[in-house]
Amino acid sequence: MDINELYNRKSLFAIRNVGNEKVLVPIKNDIANMTEIFTLNEVGSFIWDKIDGKNTEEDIATAITNEFDVDELTAKNDVSEFLERLNTLMSIHKTG
């Protein structure tokens, strides 16, 4: 999985901030799919924001350890798992 590819595919979703969370709605053929809405918690929202075409997976894990009360190994595992799930989600919702 290439984090830059994930960055390029972020436009497949409409995003709204709700408190410390984000709500993602898949967009296909310029239409929002309101039957599939995804919610990111505070950490997921933080990771989403760090997927900016500049940060590496390692950079994001380091940022999490600086921002949240979590050790480096947990941060790395959380980022890896999140990116894998995001990759799967984005693959499902590619524009056709």
Secondary structure, DSSP 8 states (H G I E B T S, - for coil): --HHHHHHHGGGEEEEEETTEEEEEEEETTEE-TT--EEE-HHHHHHHHH-SSS--HHHHHHHHHHHSS--HHHHHHHHHHHHHHHHHHHHHT---
